[in-house]
Each structure stands twice: as structure tokens, then as C-alpha cells.
């Protein structure tokens, strides 16, 4: 293991009020590579103007102009951030193509600002643009607009800082590559409510004139052997690659956007969870649609799930990827959760938080790092297939998976894959098996 290179973080006096954010970014750098802050280190990493002699300087671009502070924490200045995206001058927020990241003892862009911006999801706070599920939309993400969503920008910034601090062209990663096989359980059987497949099948026959589709609905709903068929297939696949499967269950909820199985299938739910744990896999929580900004509802559902299955749950992902950057991570943290895999966009594979690494969540309201670890989800089944977002070919889907897996391997990240339980389409199973072979 390489010896850590010590450095001292220096901040321009007029920017000291942003020390919590800059120390959060520096802590991420230290967890990524073999560098380490030390108050007496000779090597100095300085943020902003007036650098000490011999210091490595990072230009202050995000701070102070791109943010504002008030009693409710830190907020983005959205109009300034838009202007900063296209700034190709001597002090840039983002790394620029065809330009060295380090020039004459200074970073060519605000690498510490990029790390904070991406990890904290600052750009999502107060955003008036929402998608049909009232989520921060893919189209509004800076990395998407800049065409670099598949490039983990925070990891790249940490790499460039480590290069400059260590003098090594290829600094070693402190983290190592891994992958998580996660499975959201959006329904336990082949239906949410018992009469649903029959009603849809009648519509297929009478309205849509499709007896074949009617039969497929009835088979999937009642005859496909759920939940045991897909759960056991997924556990066996995980066991073959030497990783635990991670199954995230919805708690008691009667909301139409959630499946009510924790209310209506309690005995079956417990049996399924008992078998998952007995085989060495992980049971987690899939908080319902209305819980992302409602701490009381979130806790009610989590506690209700734990009561049904008779065991604690400490990791998971929000249902329908519901997420409020200023509220949701605090709810998870205050409820004692260890790992949140919510951060993802369904429109494409890539890195919503600008990293493939596990990292500490940040409280935008209280301006401090949280105990909660976030691991963004880079690959999702419904992102490729089904037509809701795309209908990709198997070849294109696997190429996209290979691209994000390569980034995770390059930076020593954790590739989180989401593949839902209950998949009956043989083509989906072929995709999943092929993807597992590729990402190992």
C-alpha cells in the first residue's frame, strides 16, 4: 500500500465561510487517493486568490458566486451556474477538453468546487424544473447538458488533484472496484392487487383485440411462480459471481403508486425475506412514493416493514427514485440508515452524483457531512428496455454497461446495478446474465 502524501488545506480569508463545503470535498479526495490532510504539512493545497508561495492553487469559481447562504443552509445560484458551464476562460468550473488540468502550479479548473457540487447534489436544490413524477429531471443536470454524464466528474477532479499533489501521473486508488447487485421489489407476486391481471386481460381481449397479450398477462400474474421463481434465480446468479443479492422491499403503504404487499401478503413477505437471509443475501428498504420528503411517513413505513419481517433494514433505494437533495438524505441519516442507492437517472447509464464511489452524504441545510453512505446506481434495467425511457438493443445495452463498468474499474468504484424482481421476459434474463459476465 502506498504511503499517503500529506498536504495542508489553505483557504483564502474571504472564502473561509465555505470551509465546511471545501473540507467535505477534501475529505472525499483523501478517501479516493493516497493523500491526507495534515495541519503541519509542507505541501499546501490553496483555494482561491492569494496563495502562499509554492502552493498548489485551485481557482475559486463555484464559491462564492455560484452559491448563496441563508438560515436554511447553502443554495445554488442557478443563473450563475448556467454561465459557469460555458466558461472557457483561465478559471473554469469544469475540466476543459484539450487542456491540461494542471498548469504552472495551479489547477486549470475548480476541482474542489466540482467535487462538492456533484456529491452534494447542490444543483438539484430549489430547481423549478420537474419531470412527470415531480423529480429533478435528467435534462437539467449539468453533466448531462455538458455531455459528460458517463464521466464521473468528481472522481476525475479527485484524480487531477492527486496527480498534482503527489507528482504521480497515475496516482493509486485508495478504493477498489466492486459491484452491487440490487433488486427493487416493486411487487411481490405477479400483481399488486389480485384482480389486476384479470382486468388488464379483459381489456386486452375486448378493447385491444389481443388474446396473446391477454394470455401473457394472466400467465405473468398468476402462473409464473412469483415470488419464488425470480427471487431464487437472482440469488443463484449472485451466488455464481460471489456477491450477495440485495433485495429492497416496500413497507406498508396503500398509496396507488406503491404495492401494498406489506399489508396484504405479510406471511409470504416474511417467508421470502427469511429465505433471502438464510442464503446469505441482503434485505433492504424501498421507501414508498410519498416518503422522500415526509420523515414521519418514511419512518412509519420502515418500522412497519421491520415489524413484518422481524429484522432491521439498513440500506435501500427510494421508490420511483423520489429524492429531494435538501431533505431525503437527512431523513435516511436521522433514521440510522447505512447505505442509500437512490441517486440515478433512468434515462441513461452514468453517474448522477459525479462519482462511482461510496461517499458520505451532505446536509445542504446544516452544511455538514452525514453518517449516511450514498452509492449511486449506474445501471438500471428499465433504463434500457420496456419503452418507458428507451428501447435499446441487447448489443447497445451491453456496450453502455461496459462503458460505465470501465469507469468504475478505472477509479476503483462500486458499480451498482438495479434489476427488478419479477422479470418474465426471456430477453431481459439474457441481458442480465450477459451483463454479469461482463462486469466481473
Secondary structure, 3 states (H helix, E strand, C coil): CCCCEEEEEEECHHHHHHHHHHHHHHHHHHHHECEEECCCCCCEEEECCCCCCCCEEECCCCCCCCEEEECCEEEECHHHHHHHHCCCCCCECCCCCCCCCEECCEECECHHHHHHHHHHCHHHCCCCCECCCCCECHHHCHHHHCCCCCCCHHHHHHHHHHHHHHCCCCCCECCCCEEEEEEEECCCCCCCCCCHHHHHHHHHHHCCCCHHHHHHHHHHHHHCCCCHHHHHHHHHHHHHCCCCEEEEECCCCCCCCCCCHHHHCHHHHHHHHHHHHHCCCEEEECCCCCCCCCHHHHHHHHHHHHHHHCCCCCEECCHHHCCCCCCHHHHHHHCCCCEECCCCCCCCCCCCCCCCCCEEEEECCCCEEEEEEECCEEEEHHHHCCCCCCCCCHHHHHHHHHHHHHHHHHHCCEEEEECCCCCCCHHHHHHHHHHHHHHC
